[in-house]
Amino acid sequence: MKKTSLSDNELILGYLAGNDSCFKTLLLRHKNKVFSTIYAVVNDRYIAEEIFQETFIKACNQIRDCRYSDDGRFNRWIVRIARNMSIDYLRKAKNKPTITDSEGNDIFSYLIIKQDSAEDSIIKREDKSNIRNLIKLLPVVQQEVIIMRHYGDMSFKEIAEATQVSVNTALGRMRYALLNLRKMLIQQEMNVQ
């Protein structure tokens, strides 16, 4: 029987039984609704993509931890997670100060960005070089996903196929790679001070 003809609950049971392609089918089935929900809240495509990935990672973890009840409403459940994560993002972003004009527009959107000076260009090159060196310190599977995604411009589906893992696993590797890079950058900053 084709996975596309299975109900959401049957796919969840298949995923829990060890069939990662069942979760991939769930993701493909609900991706448009979930992404649209996130985008409607944050109104930024890049941020929406990040929250979208985190939403499915969270859903995957909750399913594996048996925190999803079999009530036949997976779509509502995953959309609620996406919406809550989007709102959480906005709350965190709200704590960052912005300067607005009388109409509520960020004044920095009006500024003309100057060309980088030679000094700025050197700093950017050094930053990129530093990131590349930190990527080399990551576990190989995390290096692969970072390189394929950011330097190869591959989708997570393409990464999953290339590395012969599930999309969920590719997403998880990216998440851990980014977390590890953040930790290393923070550690570097602490060592400099």
C-alpha angles and dihedrals in degrees: 000000000000116000091228090066093053120098120247091255092051089051091050091051089049090050091049088051089059103268104131092183088070090064090047089055090050090050093050092046095053104026097101095051093044094047092046090052092051094044091050089057102041100027092208121105097208093049090044090055091051093049090045090058092046091048093058092043089053092046091049092051093048092049091049090048089052092243093131115089117216097241099133093248103104092138092057091044096052092043090051090052090049093048093048092048090049092051090047089053091052091049091053092045090049090063089063109090119243131182115226137185124236090281094053097255119142106253092215089069087069096053120103110229112230125225114269115262119232088258092053090049091053091049091050091050090050091049091051091048090050091051091049090052091049091049088057088060093058123096111275095251090054092046090053095053093046092049094045094046102041104025099027094038090222124160119240089251090056091046091050091051093045093050094037095236134114121276087245091057091049090050091049092050090051092049093051092044091054092046091051092048090051091051092049092049092049090048090051091051091050091050091051093052 
